Amino acid sequence: MSSEIKSYVNEMMVKIPSGEIVLNDDRIKHKWKVEIKPFLLAKYPVTQDLYASITQEVPFSFKGDRNPAENVSWNEAISFCNLLSQKDGLRECYSISSNGQNVICNWESNGYRLPSEAEWEYACRAGTTEVRYGEIDKIAWYKENSAGKTHEVGQKEPNAWGLYDMLGNVWEWCWDVYDEQVYGSYRVFRGGGWCDPARGCLATNRRRSHPTFGIDDLGFRLAKSFNGV
């Protein structure tokens, strides 16, 4: 990895403090509490310039170096995390079977990974109990103000922990399986995107899709276990 890319990646990681979060699945009326260990989370979703520099691929629908990478599947996102870890001389978090069907995450590794959905919501709320961390037009690109496309990251106001675009612009893949008994291998994504109405851009919203699925309003954000820093 070039020193320029490495510096960029390191500078954009924010330390998130320990705490706890109560998650809610409205679909089955279930709530559960999760303890959060300190971890690192990127200020922004992975951008197109970073994704292309690591993978040499440009699958994006909306071109712009500092726009979020989209049209990236969950499988491609975890592969990117492993590749970035390799290039940075870190231990990969993900062990992937030869057929790609089974993925194990080593949470003790010091490499890059996707956040768990509990980490994601906890970081999005940034110490508040609100479903948004500010007035929607000030914090998010969504259906009413996006002009039908993604936008350069970091142009809206951040939350209290310095994280940008947690709501709107693109949805973000998380590590978790959504409901294996009902949806099999479908994975969770969070946050709302540029084509969603305001009600789609809430810290609590949970959506899911197959790990091979990619679309123009779905990207991802890097996380890192703090014990590996």
N, C-alpha and C positions, 0 to 999 in steps of 0.2 A: 504494500500500500504506500502511495506517495505520502510524504510528510504533510502536504497540503490537505489531503483527504483525511488523514489521521487526526490532524489538528482540528479540522472541521467537526468530525464525529465526536471527539472528546469534549470540545467546547459546547456542544449542543445538549449534553447530558445533564439533567437536573437531579439532585438528590431529593428523594421523596421520603419523608419521615415515617416511622412505624405508626401503627394505629389499628383501627378496625372499621369494617364496613358491613352493613346489612344489605344483602342483595335481595331482589324481589322478582319472582317470575309470575306476572299477572296471569299468564296462560293457565297455570295449574294452581294459582293462589298459594304459592310457597315462598317463604322467606328464610334466609339462612345468614348467619354471621360468619365473617371471615377475618382472621387476624392477619395483618399486613406487616411484613418485615420491611426494614429500610431497603430501598432499591433505587436504581437510576432509571429515568425515563427521558426520552428525547424531547426537546422543546417543540419540535415540529414533526409532522409526518415525514417519512422518507421522501426526499425530493427526487425529481427525475434525473438531475445531474448526478446525484450520489448513486442511484440505482443503476444508471447506465454505465457509470465508471467502474462499477464492481462486476456487473453481469455482461456488459457489452450488448445489452438488449434494450430496445425502446418500444415497448408495447402500448404506449400511451395514446389516448384519444385526443387529449388537449396538450399541445406542445408548449413547453416553457421550463427552462432549467430549474427554476425555483418553485414550480408548481408541484403538487404532490404526485408521486408515482401512483398510477391507477391501472386498471386492467391487469392486476397482479393477483394471482390466486393465493390461497393459504399455503399450498405446497411450495409455490415460488417464493413466498415471503420467508418461510423457514429456511429454504435453501439459500436465500440471500443472507440471512442471519449467519448461517454456518460459513458461507464464503467470506463475509466481512470479518468474522472471527479469525478465520485462517489467515487472511491478509494482514490482520492486526497482531498476529502471533498469540492469539488467545485460544483457550480450550473451547471447542464447539459445544453448544448446549444440546443440540439435537442429534440423536442416533436414528437413522432412517433405514428401514429394511430395504432389501434389494428390489422388491416390487413397489416400494413407496407406500405401502398400505399401513405400516406400523411405524409410529414415531414416538420416541421416548425423549422427555426433556430432563436433563440433569440440572436441577436448580442451583447446584453448588458450583457449576462452571462459571468461569469469569468472562465467557463470551457473550455475544449479543443474542437476544431472543425477543419473542413477542411478550407483551404483558399478559398476565392472567386477566380475566374480565373483572375480578375483584380489585386488582391493582389499578386497572384502567379507570373504573368508576371512582375509586378512592382518590386517585390523582385528579380526575376531572372535577370532582367536588371541591378539592383543595381546602379541606377543613370546614366546609359549610354543609348545611343540610338542604340546600336548595337544588332544584333539578337543572338550573342553569347558573353559571357563575357571573352573569351580567345580563344586560339588555341585549336581546338576540341580534339586533342589527349592528351592535357594536362589537360583538364577539364572534359572529358566525357568517359564513357564506351559505345561504340557503335559497330556496325557490324564489323568494321575493326580491332578492338583491344580487343574485349570482349571474344574471344574464345568460343562464343556461350553460355554465361551464365552471371548471375549477379556477382557482386564483392562486397567485404566489403566496406561499406560506408566510405567516407572521405579519400580515397586514391588518388584522383585527386585534382587539385588546386581548391580552393573556389573562389567565386566571391568577389567583393570589400566589400560586407557586411558580409562576413564570412559564406556564405551558400554553402554547398557542394552538388554535384550530382543533381543540379537543371536541368541539361541536361544530358541525358543518364542514364545508369543503369536500372532504371524503370520509366515508365510514372507515373504521380501522379494525382489521383482523385482531382477534385475541387468541390466546392459546387454547381455550377451553372447548371441549365437545359440548354441544348444546343440550341434547337429550338423546343419549345413545339408544334407549329403548324405543323411542318413537322415530328419530331422524337418523339413526346410524352414525356415520362419521361426520355429520354436519358440524361445522365450527361456528363459534360466536363472532359477530362483529358489532361494533358500538359507535355511537357518536353522531349519526346523521350526515347527510351529504348535500351537495350543491343543488340537487333537484328535489329535496324534501321540503314539505311545508314546516312551519315552526314547530308543530307538535312532534315532528320526527327528530328534532334536535334537542334531546333531553339526556341528562346523565344516566337516566334509568332505562332508556330504550335498549332492548336486546333483539337482535336479528341473527339469522343463521343462514348458512348455505354450504354446499358441498365443497370440500377442500380444493377441488379442481376449478372452481368457479371464479371468473374474473369479470369485472364490469367497470364502466368509466366513472363510478362514484364510490369506489372501494379501494382503499390503500392500507397502509400499516405504519406503525411507529415502533422504534427500537426501545427495548428495555434491557437492563443489565442487573444481575443480582449484586447487591452491594458487598456481600461477603467475598466476592471475587475481584473487587476493584483493587 
